[in-house]
Amino acid sequence: MRGFSLLEVLIALAIMSGVIMTVIGSFNYHLGIVVSDKEETAAILLGRAKIDDPAFAALPTGKGTFAPQRPDIAWEKTVAPTELPGVQRQILTVSWNNNKKSLSLVRYAAKL
């Protein structure tokens, strides 16, 4: 007799289904990481552009969004004193995903 028995075919299918499920799960996991990194990169770039804006540096404190380009990403600026006279710490907190994720950019500047 030549060929494969039913048991051999079932074992081969079980092994193949396990491999395929592992590959699909890995692909979905890494795709989620790419989406998360894309959102974080957009938040960092928008935050750096905002903190480097001269008009923003003159603003004492405040909050807002990056509308109309990205209304889903919000920002908040706080100013804190430092140990050095004449120097202040400007903290820009950028949040997205309904404030579930956030990052902070810090800049030291002379007091205006």
C-alpha positions in Angstrom: 0.0 0.0 0.0 1.2 3.4 -0.9 0.1 6.8 0.4 -0.7 8.3 3.8 -3.0 7.1 6.4 -5.8 9.2 7.8 -3.9 9.5 11.1 -0.8 10.9 9.4 -2.8 13.5 7.5 -4.6 14.6 10.7 -1.3 15.0 12.5 0.2 17.0 9.7 -2.9 19.3 9.6 -2.7 19.8 13.4 1.0 20.8 13.1 0.3 23.1 10.2 -2.6 24.8 12.0 -0.4 25.4 15.0 2.3 27.0 12.9 -0.2 29.1 11.0 -1.9 30.3 14.2 1.5 31.3 15.6 2.5 33.2 12.5 -0.9 35.1 12.4 -0.6 35.9 16.1 2.9 37.2 15.7 1.9 39.3 12.7 -1.0 40.9 14.6 1.2 41.6 17.6 3.9 43.3 15.5 1.3 45.3 13.5 -0.1 46.7 16.8 3.5 47.8 17.8 3.8 49.6 14.4 0.6 51.5 14.9 1.6 52.4 18.5 5.0 53.7 17.3 3.3 55.7 14.5 1.1 57.5 17.0 4.0 58.1 19.4 6.2 59.5 16.5 3.4 61.9 15.4 3.0 63.1 19.0 6.7 63.7 19.4 7.0 65.6 16.1 4.0 67.8 16.9 5.3 68.4 20.4 8.7 69.4 19.2 7.3 71.8 16.6 5.1 73.3 19.3 7.8 73.7 21.9 10.2 75.3 19.3 7.6 77.9 18.3 8.7 81.4 19.6 5.0 82.4 20.2 4.6 79.3 22.3 7.7 80.1 24.4 6.1 83.4 25.4 2.9 81.7 26.6 3.1 81.3 30.4 0.8 78.2 30.7 -2.0 76.7 28.7 -3.5 73.7 27.0 -5.0 72.9 23.7 -5.1 70.5 20.7 -3.2 70.2 17.5 -6.4 71.0 15.5 -7.1 71.0 12.5 -4.3 68.5 11.6 -4.6 66.2 14.6 -7.4 67.2 17.0 -7.1 63.8 18.7 -3.7 64.9 20.2 -3.8 67.4 23.0 -1.0 69.4 24.7 -0.6 71.1 28.0 2.2 73.5 29.0 3.4 74.1 32.6 6.2 76.3 33.8 8.2 75.5 36.8 11.1 77.3 38.5 14.6 75.9 38.7 17.4 76.2 41.1 19.2 78.6 38.8 18.2 82.2 38.9 16.7 83.5 35.7 16.0 80.0 34.3 12.6 78.3 34.1 11.6 74.8 33.2 9.0 74.6 30.5 7.2 71.2 30.4 5.0 70.3 27.4 2.9 67.2 28.0 1.4 65.7 24.8 -1.4 63.2 25.2 -3.3 61.0 22.8 -5.7 58.0 22.8 -8.2 59.8 25.1 -5.4 60.7 27.5 -4.4 57.1 28.0 -0.9 57.7 26.5 1.3 60.7 27.1 4.8 62.0 26.9 6.6 65.1 28.2 9.1 67.4 26.5 11.2 69.6 28.8 12.9 72.8 27.8 15.0 75.1 29.9 14.8 78.8 29.0 15.5 82.2 30.3 12.7 83.9 32.2 10.8 86.4 30.0 
